Structure formats: C-alpha cells, structure tokens
C-alpha cells in the first residue's frame, strides 16, 4: 500500500458502516480527493489497525477519517499511533443509545491525543470529508478552489430558497 497521491484514508470498523460513510467518500471525490477505503476494526482486527496507523504517515496520507459504532475506539486507537490529524465519525450502530455511545467514545479523548469528532451519522460523514478537504486545501490549490466553489454554491442555494419562500 502507499500511493503517495492518495492523501486521505477512510477507515471504518465494519462494512455495515459503509452505507453511512458513502456520503463521506462521495463528498471527498467531489473535492477531487480519491480516498483509500478500508474496513479495519480496533477490536476485531487490532493488529491491522495498529499496522495501518503506524505506516499511515510514511504511506503519504495527510488525514485519516475513522468511523465506528458502539464502543467506537477506532479513531482514538489510530490517533494514539500517528501524528496525522484523525477525524472521527460516530456511527449509529446500536438500537439503544442511538449513536450516543459512539459519539462519547470518539469525542472523549484524554488530553494529549486529540480526535476531531464529527456529528453522529450522515451529517458527520459529510462534514468529515469537508474537514479533511479543509486540511488538504492548505497545501493543495485544486482542493482549495473546489472548497471555495462548494461554499459559494451552498450559500447561493440557501439564498435562492429564502427568496423562493418569500416570493
Ligand atoms: C463497530 O461495531 C462497527 O464500526 C460498527 O459500527 C458496529 C457494528 O458492527 P457489525 O456488527 O455490524 O459488523 O465496530
């Protein structure tokens, strides 16, 4: 592994997270970022998770997006093994706590090892991609341009809706 042109990795604890994380992958592609996508679990494949984290920087990634549900330790365990920025996306995998379990597991990192935690589910998946693009835009002009265009389109769409409601 290690295509130096691939700047972002999207990892998730289970293939059952993919339907939610597809929003993240699609949004990254809209910004011209082709991510590596992997199913890696902090609990079920801990050695693979450690190996991925240990080699992520030398493999050329600039940012890692890690999604997991229930006791969501993936983002945190990866963050503990790399200096790369790690964005966590809590998945709504359990029936009881509705993703609150994953949110708290993702966001409540001990001081010294931060994870940028997004919202639960699809909103978090989309925002993770935008946040990753914001990081990459600091050194990639094409992504920066696409990010500005996205913001303009988003603003114009809301203004148009406001105008149509009042017309
Ligand atoms: C987590 O457990 C995964 O990220 C997933 O959200 C949840 C349930 O996994 P499956 O039982 O659907 O594989 O590790």
Backbone and ligand atoms as CSV (ligand in chain L), in Angstrom:
chain,resi,resn,atom,element,x,y,z
A,1,UNK,N,N,0.841,-1.205,0.000
A,1,UNK,CA,C,0.000,0.000,0.000
A,1,UNK,C,C,0.881,1.263,0.000
A,2,UNK,N,N,0.319,2.388,-0.385
A,2,UNK,CA,C,1.110,3.599,-0.265
A,2,UNK,C,C,1.249,4.382,-1.557
A,3,UNK,N,N,0.153,4.653,-2.242
A,3,UNK,CA,C,0.170,5.568,-3.374
A,3,UNK,C,C,0.273,6.986,-2.824
A,4,UNK,N,N,1.407,7.628,-3.088
A,4,UNK,CA,C,1.667,8.938,-2.463
A,4,UNK,C,C,0.675,10.011,-2.935
A,5,UNK,N,N,-0.059,9.717,-4.027
A,5,UNK,CA,C,-1.047,10.694,-4.498
A,5,UNK,C,C,-2.336,10.635,-3.698
A,6,UNK,N,N,-2.533,9.541,-2.974
A,6,UNK,CA,C,-3.746,9.406,-2.172
A,6,UNK,C,C,-3.478,10.047,-0.817
A,7,UNK,N,N,-4.205,11.142,-0.546
A,7,UNK,CA,C,-3.882,11.937,0.640
A,7,UNK,C,C,-4.757,11.597,1.845
A,8,UNK,N,N,-5.924,11.001,1.568
A,8,UNK,CA,C,-6.855,10.740,2.670
A,8,UNK,C,C,-7.210,9.263,2.730
A,9,UNK,N,N,-7.382,8.773,3.941
A,9,UNK,CA,C,-7.856,7.402,4.132
A,9,UNK,C,C,-9.180,7.460,4.889
A,10,UNK,N,N,-10.118,6.644,4.447
A,10,UNK,CA,C,-11.377,6.481,5.171
A,10,UNK,C,C,-11.396,5.049,5.686
A,11,UNK,N,N,-11.327,4.913,7.000
A,11,UNK,CA,C,-11.368,3.569,7.573
A,11,UNK,C,C,-12.628,3.448,8.421
A,12,UNK,N,N,-13.163,2.230,8.473
A,12,UNK,CA,C,-14.399,2.039,9.251
A,12,UNK,C,C,-14.371,0.679,9.922
A,13,UNK,N,N,-15.055,0.592,11.054
A,13,UNK,CA,C,-14.991,-0.605,11.876
A,13,UNK,C,C,-15.660,-1.826,11.274
A,14,UNK,N,N,-16.599,-1.598,10.367
A,14,UNK,CA,C,-17.353,-2.713,9.787
A,14,UNK,C,C,-17.888,-2.301,8.427
A,15,UNK,N,N,-18.126,-3.287,7.567
A,15,UNK,CA,C,-18.747,-2.940,6.283
A,15,UNK,C,C,-20.178,-2.454,6.485
A,16,UNK,N,N,-20.737,-2.706,7.675
A,16,UNK,CA,C,-22.088,-2.183,7.959
A,16,UNK,C,C,-22.073,-0.658,8.119
A,17,UNK,N,N,-20.884,-0.064,8.252
A,17,UNK,CA,C,-20.772,1.404,8.332
A,17,UNK,C,C,-20.726,2.058,6.943
A,18,UNK,N,N,-20.543,1.236,5.912
A,18,UNK,CA,C,-20.276,1.796,4.577
A,18,UNK,C,C,-21.439,2.614,4.024
A,19,UNK,N,N,-22.677,2.168,4.269
A,19,UNK,CA,C,-23.812,2.921,3.693
A,19,UNK,C,C,-23.830,4.353,4.227
A,20,UNK,N,N,-23.450,4.535,5.491
A,20,UNK,CA,C,-23.366,5.896,6.051
A,20,UNK,C,C,-22.124,6.611,5.529
A,21,UNK,N,N,-21.006,5.906,5.479
A,21,UNK,CA,C,-19.738,6.546,5.098
A,21,UNK,C,C,-19.611,6.790,3.601
A,22,UNK,N,N,-20.562,6.228,2.825
A,22,UNK,CA,C,-20.547,6.508,1.383
A,22,UNK,C,C,-20.657,8.005,1.124
A,23,UNK,N,N,-21.427,8.694,1.992
A,23,UNK,CA,C,-21.582,10.153,1.883
A,23,UNK,C,C,-20.223,10.842,2.019
A,24,UNK,N,N,-19.407,10.326,2.899
A,24,UNK,CA,C,-18.058,10.877,3.110
A,24,UNK,C,C,-17.188,10.639,1.869
A,25,UNK,N,N,-17.231,9.414,1.381
A,25,UNK,CA,C,-16.398,9.052,0.222
A,25,UNK,C,C,-16.808,9.883,-0.998
A,26,UNK,N,N,-18.139,9.987,-1.215
A,26,UNK,CA,C,-18.635,10.755,-2.371
A,26,UNK,C,C,-18.247,12.228,-2.261
A,27,UNK,N,N,-18.333,12.773,-1.049
A,27,UNK,CA,C,-18.006,14.197,-0.859
A,27,UNK,C,C,-16.513,14.439,-1.085
A,28,UNK,N,N,-15.667,13.530,-0.593
A,28,UNK,CA,C,-14.222,13.660,-0.854
A,28,UNK,C,C,-13.959,13.683,-2.352
A,29,UNK,N,N,-14.636,12.798,-3.084
A,29,UNK,CA,C,-14.435,12.732,-4.544
A,29,UNK,C,C,-14.890,14.022,-5.221
A,30,UNK,N,N,-15.946,14.643,-4.692
A,30,UNK,CA,C,-16.393,15.939,-5.243
A,30,UNK,C,C,-15.291,16.992,-5.133
A,31,UNK,N,N,-14.454,16.867,-4.120
A,31,UNK,CA,C,-13.337,17.815,-3.955
A,31,UNK,C,C,-12.081,17.346,-4.700
A,32,UNK,N,N,-12.226,16.274,-5.466
A,32,UNK,CA,C,-11.088,15.754,-6.226
A,32,UNK,C,C,-10.139,14.928,-5.381
A,33,UNK,N,N,-10.601,14.464,-4.237
A,33,UNK,CA,C,-9.759,13.643,-3.353
A,33,UNK,C,C,-10.223,12.187,-3.455
A,34,UNK,N,N,-9.370,11.331,-3.985
A,34,UNK,CA,C,-9.679,9.899,-4.089
A,34,UNK,C,C,-9.160,9.222,-2.825
A,35,UNK,N,N,-10.027,8.776,-1.943
A,35,UNK,CA,C,-9.507,8.192,-0.700
A,35,UNK,C,C,-9.209,6.696,-0.826
A,36,UNK,N,N,-8.318,6.229,0.014
A,36,UNK,CA,C,-8.218,4.791,0.267
A,36,UNK,C,C,-9.337,4.450,1.245
A,37,UNK,N,N,-10.079,3.397,0.977
A,37,UNK,CA,C,-11.180,2.995,1.868
A,37,UNK,C,C,-10.883,1.602,2.415
A,38,UNK,N,N,-10.886,1.468,3.740
A,38,UNK,CA,C,-10.579,0.175,4.355
A,38,UNK,C,C,-11.576,-0.152,5.473
A,39,UNK,N,N,-11.857,-1.440,5.650
A,39,UNK,CA,C,-12.569,-1.899,6.846
A,39,UNK,C,C,-11.510,-2.416,7.810
A,40,UNK,N,N,-11.348,-1.694,8.914
A,40,UNK,CA,C,-10.348,-2.047,9.930
A,40,UNK,C,C,-11.005,-1.834,11.287
A,41,UNK,N,N,-10.884,-2.802,12.166
A,41,UNK,CA,C,-11.568,-2.684,13.454
A,41,UNK,C,C,-10.567,-2.640,14.606
A,42,UNK,N,N,-10.798,-1.697,15.520
A,42,UNK,CA,C,-9.940,-1.610,16.713
A,42,UNK,C,C,-10.066,-2.868,17.563
A,43,UNK,N,N,-11.231,-3.540,17.473
A,43,UNK,CA,C,-11.484,-4.701,18.326
A,43,UNK,C,C,-11.326,-6.035,17.596
A,44,UNK,N,N,-11.809,-6.085,16.343
A,44,UNK,CA,C,-11.807,-7.367,15.633
A,44,UNK,C,C,-10.508,-7.600,14.852
A,45,UNK,N,N,-9.877,-6.511,14.405
A,45,UNK,CA,C,-8.585,-6.635,13.709
A,45,UNK,C,C,-7.601,-5.603,14.288
A,46,UNK,N,N,-7.288,-5.742,15.587
A,46,UNK,CA,C,-6.454,-4.732,16.241
A,46,UNK,C,C,-5.037,-4.636,15.665
A,47,UNK,N,N,-4.481,-5.770,15.204
A,47,UNK,CA,C,-3.119,-5.721,14.649
A,47,UNK,C,C,-3.098,-4.956,13.329
A,48,UNK,N,N,-4.150,-5.162,12.518
A,48,UNK,CA,C,-4.245,-4.441,11.240
A,48,UNK,C,C,-4.437,-2.941,11.497
A,49,UNK,N,N,-5.230,-2.629,12.528
A,49,UNK,CA,C,-5.457,-1.212,12.856
A,49,UNK,C,C,-4.146,-0.549,13.280
A,50,UNK,N,N,-3.381,-1.252,14.098
A,50,UNK,CA,C,-2.093,-0.711,14.562
A,50,UNK,C,C,-1.126,-0.554,13.399
A,51,UNK,N,N,-1.084,-1.556,12.544
A,51,UNK,CA,C,-0.177,-1.519,11.392
A,51,UNK,C,C,-0.543,-0.365,10.455
A,52,UNK,N,N,-1.851,-0.198,10.216
A,52,UNK,CA,C,-2.297,0.904,9.353
A,52,UNK,C,C,-1.854,2.247,9.942
A,53,UNK,N,N,-2.093,2.415,11.232
A,53,UNK,CA,C,-1.772,3.691,11.875
A,53,UNK,C,C,-0.261,3.949,11.854
A,54,UNK,N,N,0.516,2.912,12.156
A,54,UNK,CA,C,1.976,3.070,12.217
A,54,UNK,C,C,2.574,3.492,10.872
A,55,UNK,N,N,1.955,3.014,9.755
A,55,UNK,CA,C,2.530,3.276,8.428
A,55,UNK,C,C,1.821,4.406,7.691
A,56,UNK,N,N,0.772,4.974,8.289
A,56,UNK,CA,C,-0.075,5.935,7.558
A,56,UNK,C,C,0.724,7.135,7.062
A,57,UNK,N,N,1.575,7.681,7.894
A,57,UNK,CA,C,2.313,8.884,7.515
A,57,UNK,C,C,3.318,8.566,6.402
A,58,UNK,N,N,4.070,7.481,6.574
A,58,UNK,CA,C,5.053,7.130,5.531
A,58,UNK,C,C,4.351,6.717,4.241
A,59,UNK,N,N,3.105,6.276,4.335
A,59,UNK,CA,C,2.344,5.927,3.134
A,59,UNK,C,C,1.761,7.162,2.441
A,60,UNK,N,N,1.994,8.338,2.995
A,60,UNK,CA,C,1.648,9.569,2.290
A,60,UNK,C,C,0.318,10.193,2.649
A,61,UNK,N,N,-0.422,9.569,3.561
A,61,UNK,CA,C,-1.700,10.171,3.947
A,61,UNK,C,C,-1.457,11.467,4.708
A,62,UNK,N,N,-2.381,12.399,4.530
A,62,UNK,CA,C,-2.302,13.669,5.249
A,62,UNK,C,C,-3.376,13.742,6.329
A,63,UNK,N,N,-4.399,12.947,6.167
A,63,UNK,CA,C,-5.507,12.951,7.126
A,63,UNK,C,C,-6.195,11.584,7.092
A,64,UNK,N,N,-6.643,11.164,8.273
A,64,UNK,CA,C,-7.347,9.879,8.394
A,64,UNK,C,C,-8.754,10.143,8.926
A,65,UNK,N,N,-9.742,9.595,8.248
A,65,UNK,CA,C,-11.127,9.654,8.737
A,65,UNK,C,C,-11.468,8.253,9.245
A,66,UNK,N,N,-11.872,8.175,10.508
A,66,UNK,CA,C,-12.144,6.868,11.112
A,66,UNK,C,C,-13.570,6.828,11.647
A,67,UNK,N,N,-14.359,5.905,11.135
A,67,UNK,CA,C,-15.758,5.776,11.553
A,67,UNK,C,C,-15.960,4.468,12.292
A,68,UNK,N,N,-16.708,4.532,13.381
A,68,UNK,CA,C,-17.039,3.296,14.092
A,68,UNK,C,C,-18.284,3.526,14.942
A,69,UNK,N,N,-18.949,2.422,15.248
A,69,UNK,CA,C,-20.147,2.493,16.074
A,69,UNK,C,C,-19.940,1.798,17.401
A,70,UNK,N,N,-20.932,1.881,18.257
A,70,UNK,CA,C,-20.932,1.273,19.590
A,70,UNK,C,C,-19.732,1.798,20.407
A,71,UNK,N,N,-18.909,0.900,21.006
A,71,UNK,CA,C,-17.723,1.374,21.754
A,71,UNK,C,C,-16.665,1.745,20.715
A,72,UNK,N,N,-16.781,2.981,20.189
A,72,UNK,CA,C,-16.047,3.364,18.973
A,72,UNK,C,C,-14.619,3.779,19.303
A,73,UNK,N,N,-13.722,2.806,19.325
A,73,UNK,CA,C,-12.327,3.081,19.705
A,73,UNK,C,C,-11.402,3.241,18.510
A,74,UNK,N,N,-11.949,3.103,17.302
A,74,UNK,CA,C,-11.064,3.096,16.125
A,74,UNK,C,C,-10.303,4.410,15.969
A,75,UNK,N,N,-11.034,5.530,15.962
A,75,UNK,CA,C,-10.373,6.826,15.760
A,75,UNK,C,C,-9.335,7.069,16.855
A,76,UNK,N,N,-9.705,6.821,18.082
A,76,UNK,CA,C,-8.805,7.075,19.206
A,76,UNK,C,C,-7.574,6.184,19.190
A,77,UNK,N,N,-7.776,4.906,18.854
A,77,UNK,CA,C,-6.626,3.998,18.879
A,77,UNK,C,C,-5.661,4.324,17.747
A,78,UNK,N,N,-6.199,4.758,16.603
A,78,UNK,CA,C,-5.333,5.170,15.492
A,78,UNK,C,C,-4.605,6.468,15.858
A,79,UNK,N,N,-5.350,7.412,16.450
A,79,UNK,CA,C,-4.758,8.702,16.829
A,79,UNK,C,C,-3.594,8.519,17.804
A,80,UNK,N,N,-3.674,7.483,18.622
A,80,UNK,CA,C,-2.608,7.205,19.586
A,80,UNK,C,C,-1.321,6.705,18.944
A,81,UNK,N,N,-1.389,6.353,17.631
A,81,UNK,CA,C,-0.209,5.766,16.983
A,81,UNK,C,C,0.292,6.584,15.802
A,82,UNK,N,N,-0.294,7.766,15.571
A,82,UNK,CA,C,0.150,8.601,14.452
A,82,UNK,C,C,0.052,10.069,14.824
A,83,UNK,N,N,0.901,10.888,14.181
A,83,UNK,CA,C,0.785,12.350,14.386
A,83,UNK,C,C,-0.144,12.971,13.358
A,84,UNK,N,N,-0.634,12.182,12.418
A,84,UNK,CA,C,-1.567,12.730,11.422
A,84,UNK,C,C,-2.870,13.148,12.101
A,85,UNK,N,N,-3.556,14.174,11.534
A,85,UNK,CA,C,-4.867,14.507,12.088
A,85,UNK,C,C,-5.866,13.377,11.836
A,86,UNK,N,N,-6.594,13.029,12.881
A,86,UNK,CA,C,-7.595,11.958,12.784
A,86,UNK,C,C,-8.980,12.565,13.027
A,87,UNK,N,N,-9.874,12.337,12.079
A,87,UNK,CA,C,-11.251,12.818,12.185
A,87,UNK,C,C,-12.126,11.608,12.511
A,88,UNK,N,N,-12.879,11.697,13.571
A,88,UNK,CA,C,-13.723,10.573,13.987
A,88,UNK,C,C,-15.183,10.800,13.602
A,89,UNK,N,N,-15.817,9.748,13.114
A,89,UNK,CA,C,-17.246,9.827,12.787
A,89,UNK,C,C,-17.993,8.744,13.563
A,90,UNK,N,N,-18.812,9.142,14.546
A,90,UNK,CA,C,-19.570,8.156,15.313
A,90,UNK,C,C,-20.737,7.600,14.492
A,91,UNK,N,N,-20.833,6.266,14.473
A,91,UNK,CA,C,-21.903,5.604,13.722
A,91,UNK,C,C,-23.074,5.249,14.637
A,92,UNK,N,N,-24.260,5.265,14.046
A,92,UNK,CA,C,-25.483,4.939,14.791
A,92,UNK,C,C,-25.725,3.436,14.661
A,93,UNK,N,N,-24.903,2.614,15.323
A,93,UNK,CA,C,-24.960,1.171,15.079
A,93,UNK,C,C,-25.817,0.418,16.079
A,94,UNK,N,N,-26.018,0.978,17.268
A,94,UNK,CA,C,-26.764,0.235,18.289
A,94,UNK,C,C,-28.190,0.756,18.371
A,95,UNK,N,N,-29.099,-0.122,18.759
A,95,UNK,CA,C,-30.507,0.291,18.842
A,95,UNK,C,C,-30.761,1.180,20.054
A,96,UNK,N,N,-30.110,0.866,21.176
A,96,UNK,CA,C,-30.379,1.605,22.406
A,96,UNK,C,C,-29.928,3.046,22.384
A,97,UNK,N,N,-28.631,3.307,22.502
A,97,UNK,CA,C,-28.156,4.693,22.661
A,97,UNK,C,C,-28.132,5.524,21.380
A,98,UNK,N,N,-28.522,4.935,20.234
A,98,UNK,CA,C,-28.682,5.731,19.008
A,98,UNK,C,C,-27.440,6.490,18.556
A,99,UNK,N,N,-26.286,5.953,18.801
A,99,UNK,CA,C,-25.054,6.622,18.361
A,99,UNK,C,C,-24.393,7.458,19.445
A,100,UNK,N,N,-25.124,7.694,20.531
A,100,UNK,CA,C,-24.541,8.477,21.636
A,100,UNK,C,C,-23.348,7.725,22.240
A,101,UNK,N,N,-23.451,6.390,22.276
A,101,UNK,CA,C,-22.335,5.559,22.749
A,101,UNK,C,C,-21.084,5.822,21.924
A,102,UNK,N,N,-21.262,5.808,20.595
A,102,UNK,CA,C,-20.121,6.019,19.694
A,102,UNK,C,C,-19.613,7.464,19.772
A,103,UNK,N,N,-20.541,8.410,19.902
A,103,UNK,CA,C,-20.134,9.824,19.996
A,103,UNK,C,C,-19.221,10.032,21.208
A,104,UNK,N,N,-19.659,9.521,22.355
A,104,UNK,CA,C,-18.855,9.717,23.571
A,104,UNK,C,C,-17.525,8.970,23.487
A,105,UNK,N,N,-17.556,7.775,22.909
A,105,UNK,CA,C,-16.303,7.010,22.773
A,105,UNK,C,C,-15.327,7.717,21.847
A,106,UNK,N,N,-15.856,8.423,20.850
A,106,UNK,CA,C,-14.997,9.105,19.875
A,106,UNK,C,C,-14.476,10.429,20.412
A,107,UNK,N,N,-15.371,11.186,21.052
A,107,UNK,CA,C,-15.021,12.571,21.406
A,107,UNK,C,C,-14.247,12.686,22.722
A,108,UNK,N,N,-14.458,11.761,23.635
A,108,UNK,CA,C,-13.884,11.911,24.979
A,108,UNK,C,C,-12.462,11.370,25.057
A,109,UNK,N,N,-11.600,11.967,24.261
A,109,UNK,CA,C,-10.197,11.540,24.252
A,109,UNK,C,C,-9.442,12.181,25.414
A,110,UNK,N,N,-8.490,11.468,25.977
A,110,UNK,CA,C,-7.686,12.070,27.049
A,110,UNK,C,C,-6.789,13.164,26.480
A,111,UNK,N,N,-6.461,14.182,27.294
A,111,UNK,CA,C,-5.606,15.257,26.796
A,111,UNK,C,C,-4.272,14.711,26.296
A,112,UNK,N,N,-3.873,15.217,25.128
A,112,UNK,CA,C,-2.616,14.763,24.522
A,112,UNK,C,C,-2.820,13.989,23.236
A,113,UNK,N,N,-4.010,13.402,23.080
A,113,UNK,CA,C,-4.290,12.609,21.871
A,113,UNK,C,C,-5.653,13.033,21.309
A,114,UNK,N,N,-5.681,14.119,20.512
A,114,UNK,CA,C,-6.976,14.606,20.039
A,114,UNK,C,C,-7.546,13.817,18.862
A,115,UNK,N,N,-8.863,13.731,18.841
A,115,UNK,CA,C,-9.612,13.268,17.665
A,115,UNK,C,C,-10.623,14.371,17.349
A,116,UNK,N,N,-10.667,14.789,16.090
A,116,UNK,CA,C,-11.658,15.793,15.676
A,116,UNK,C,C,-12.977,15.065,15.438
A,117,UNK,N,N,-13.838,15.097,16.427
A,117,UNK,CA,C,-15.078,14.310,16.340
A,117,UNK,C,C,-16.172,15.082,15.616
A,118,UNK,N,N,-16.791,14.412,14.676
A,118,UNK,CA,C,-17.903,14.991,13.922
A,118,UNK,C,C,-19.233,14.559,14.553
A,119,UNK,N,N,-20.324,14.995,13.929
A,119,UNK,CA,C,-21.659,14.606,14.387
A,119,UNK,C,C,-21.916,13.123,14.097
A,120,UNK,N,N,-22.938,12.583,14.722
A,120,UNK,CA,C,-23.312,11.175,14.519
A,120,UNK,C,C,-23.899,10.994,13.110
A,121,UNK,N,N,-23.480,9.934,12.441
A,121,UNK,CA,C,-24.142,9.502,11.208
A,121,UNK,C,C,-23.802,10.312,9.971
A,122,UNK,N,N,-24.814,10.458,9.082
A,122,UNK,CA,C,-24.547,11.018,7.742
A,122,UNK,C,C,-24.035,12.461,7.778
A,123,UNK,N,N,-24.555,13.279,8.699
A,123,UNK,CA,C,-24.065,14.668,8.793
A,123,UNK,C,C,-22.582,14.659,9.135
A,124,UNK,N,N,-22.203,13.796,10.066
A,124,UNK,CA,C,-20.794,13.688,10.447
A,124,UNK,C,C,-19.943,13.139,9.307
A,125,UNK,N,N,-20.515,12.193,8.560
A,125,UNK,CA,C,-19.783,11.608,7.432
A,125,UNK,C,C,-19.473,12.683,6.392
A,126,UNK,N,N,-20.468,13.508,6.076
A,126,UNK,CA,C,-20.257,14.579,5.099
A,126,UNK,C,C,-19.275,15.626,5.646
A,127,UNK,N,N,-19.467,16.019,6.895
A,127,UNK,CA,C,-18.585,17.041,7.472
A,127,UNK,C,C,-17.144,16.550,7.616
A,128,UNK,N,N,-16.982,15.251,7.832
A,128,UNK,CA,C,-15.616,14.698,7.913
A,128,UNK,C,C,-14.884,14.921,6.594
A,129,UNK,N,N,-15.602,14.719,5.499
A,129,UNK,CA,C,-14.990,14.915,4.178
A,129,UNK,C,C,-14.643,16.389,3.964
A,130,UNK,N,N,-15.550,17.276,4.357
A,130,UNK,CA,C,-15.291,18.715,4.189
A,130,UNK,C,C,-14.116,19.146,5.064
A,131,UNK,N,N,-14.089,18.653,6.273
A,131,UNK,CA,C,-12.997,18.998,7.202
A,131,UNK,C,C,-11.655,18.490,6.665
A,132,UNK,N,N,-11.666,17.270,6.121
A,132,UNK,CA,C,-10.443,16.719,5.516
A,132,UNK,C,C,-10.014,17.583,4.338
A,133,UNK,N,N,-10.989,18.014,3.532
A,133,UNK,CA,C,-10.677,18.879,2.379
A,133,UNK,C,C,-10.105,20.209,2.863
A,134,UNK,N,N,-10.605,20.722,3.974
A,134,UNK,CA,C,-10.078,21.980,4.524
A,134,UNK,C,C,-8.605,21.822,4.930
A,135,UNK,N,N,-8.265,20.667,5.490
A,135,UNK,CA,C,-6.867,20.407,5.858
A,135,UNK,C,C,-6.007,20.321,4.589
A,136,UNK,N,N,-6.482,19.544,3.624
A,136,UNK,CA,C,-5.706,19.324,2.394
A,136,UNK,C,C,-5.603,20.620,1.577
A,137,UNK,N,N,-6.637,21.479,1.676
A,137,UNK,CA,C,-6.642,22.738,0.904
A,137,UNK,C,C,-5.499,23.672,1.318
A,138,UNK,N,N,-4.920,23.455,2.490
A,138,UNK,CA,C,-3.822,24.309,2.960
A,138,UNK,C,C,-2.566,24.157,2.105
A,139,UNK,N,N,-2.457,23.005,1.428
A,139,UNK,CA,C,-1.274,22.793,0.575
A,139,UNK,C,C,-1.633,22.298,-0.827
A,140,UNK,N,N,-2.931,22.256,-1.153
A,140,UNK,CA,C,-3.363,21.778,-2.468
A,140,UNK,C,C,-4.319,22.804,-3.077
A,141,UNK,N,N,-3.842,23.528,-4.088
A,141,UNK,CA,C,-4.628,24.630,-4.662
A,141,UNK,C,C,-5.925,24.172,-5.316
A,142,UNK,N,N,-5.896,22.994,-5.966
A,142,UNK,CA,C,-7.104,22.492,-6.638
A,142,UNK,C,C,-8.217,22.224,-5.628
A,143,UNK,N,N,-7.846,21.598,-4.518
A,143,UNK,CA,C,-8.833,21.318,-3.465
A,143,UNK,C,C,-9.332,22.632,-2.874
A,144,UNK,N,N,-8.428,23.582,-2.701
A,144,UNK,CA,C,-8.794,24.900,-2.168
A,144,UNK,C,C,-9.840,25.565,-3.063
A,145,UNK,N,N,-9.604,25.478,-4.383
A,145,UNK,CA,C,-10.534,26.074,-5.355
A,145,UNK,C,C,-11.908,25.398,-5.261
A,146,UNK,N,N,-11.900,24.075,-5.212
A,146,UNK,CA,C,-13.164,23.321,-5.156
A,146,UNK,C,C,-13.915,23.604,-3.844
A,147,UNK,N,N,-13.164,23.786,-2.784
A,147,UNK,CA,C,-13.764,24.094,-1.484
A,147,UNK,C,C,-14.470,25.449,-1.522
A,148,UNK,N,N,-13.811,26.436,-2.128
A,148,UNK,CA,C,-14.414,27.773,-2.245
A,148,UNK,C,C,-15.676,27.712,-3.100
A,149,UNK,N,N,-15.612,26.946,-4.204
A,149,UNK,CA,C,-16.785,26.805,-5.082
A,149,UNK,C,C,-17.942,26.137,-4.329
A,150,UNK,N,N,-17.614,25.113,-3.556
A,150,UNK,CA,C,-18.637,24.412,-2.759
A,150,UNK,C,C,-19.332,25.381,-1.800
A,151,UNK,N,N,-18.533,26.201,-1.104
A,151,UNK,CA,C,-19.092,27.163,-0.143
A,151,UNK,C,C,-20.004,28.171,-0.846
A,152,UNK,N,N,-19.566,28.635,-2.012
A,152,UNK,CA,C,-20.364,29.614,-2.771
A,152,UNK,C,C,-21.690,28.983,-3.200
A,153,UNK,N,N,-21.612,27.752,-3.752
A,153,UNK,CA,C,-22.839,27.054,-4.195
A,153,UNK,C,C,-23.799,26.853,-3.034
A,154,UNK,N,N,-23.254,26.453,-1.900
A,154,UNK,CA,C,-24.085,26.190,-0.715
A,154,UNK,C,C,-24.796,27.470,-0.261
A,155,UNK,N,N,-24.041,28.563,-0.223
A,155,UNK,CA,C,-24.611,29.855,0.191
A,155,UNK,C,C,-25.696,30.281,-0.798
A,156,UNK,N,N,-25.386,30.170,-2.088
A,156,UNK,CA,C,-26.353,30.596,-3.114
A,156,UNK,C,C,-27.627,29.762,-3.049
A,157,UNK,N,N,-27.491,28.471,-2.759
A,157,UNK,CA,C,-28.671,27.592,-2.695
A,157,UNK,C,C,-29.601,28.014,-1.560
A,158,UNK,N,N,-29.024,28.387,-0.420
A,158,UNK,CA,C,-29.852,28.809,0.725
A,158,UNK,C,C,-30.517,30.160,0.422
A,159,UNK,N,N,-29.761,31.070,-0.189
A,159,UNK,CA,C,-30.319,32.392,-0.539
A,159,UNK,C,C,-31.461,32.218,-1.542
A,160,UNK,N,N,-31.294,31.292,-2.505
A,160,UNK,CA,C,-32.354,31.050,-3.502
A,160,UNK,C,C,-33.601,30.480,-2.830
A,161,UNK,N,N,-33.420,29.595,-1.867
A,161,UNK,CA,C,-34.575,29.021,-1.147
A,161,UNK,C,C,-35.286,30.102,-0.344
A,162,UNK,N,N,-34.505,30.948,0.299
A,162,UNK,CA,C,-35.071,32.062,1.063
A,162,UNK,C,C,-35.907,32.948,0.149
A,163,UNK,N,N,-35.366,33.232,-1.042
A,163,UNK,CA,C,-36.076,34.098,-1.987
A,163,UNK,C,C,-37.362,33.428,-2.470
A,164,UNK,N,N,-37.298,32.103,-2.732
A,164,UNK,CA,C,-38.489,31.431,-3.273
A,164,UNK,C,C,-39.588,31.299,-2.219
A,165,UNK,N,N,-39.217,31.152,-0.958
A,165,UNK,CA,C,-40.214,31.076,0.123
A,165,UNK,C,C,-40.957,32.397,0.254
A,166,UNK,N,N,-40.244,33.507,0.042
A,166,UNK,CA,C,-40.856,34.828,0.232
A,166,UNK,C,C,-41.449,35.430,-1.051
A,167,UNK,N,N,-41.408,34.665,-2.158
A,167,UNK,CA,C,-41.940,35.249,-3.401
A,167,UNK,C,C,-43.390,34.831,-3.629
L,1,LIG,C1,C,-18.332,-1.294,15.232
L,1,LIG,O1,O,-19.400,-2.089,15.583
L,1,LIG,C2,C,-18.503,-1.029,13.769
L,1,LIG,O2,O,-17.899,0.189,13.434
L,1,LIG,C3,C,-19.991,-0.996,13.584
L,1,LIG,O3,O,-20.491,0.341,13.603
L,1,LIG,C4,C,-20.508,-1.748,14.804
L,1,LIG,C5,C,-21.296,-2.994,14.465
L,1,LIG,O4,O,-20.545,-3.801,13.579
L,1,LIG,P1,P,-21.214,-5.043,12.836
L,1,LIG,O5,O,-21.641,-5.997,13.898
L,1,LIG,O6,O,-22.373,-4.517,12.041
L,1,LIG,O7,O,-20.124,-5.597,11.960
L,1,LIG,O8,O,-17.115,-1.886,15.489
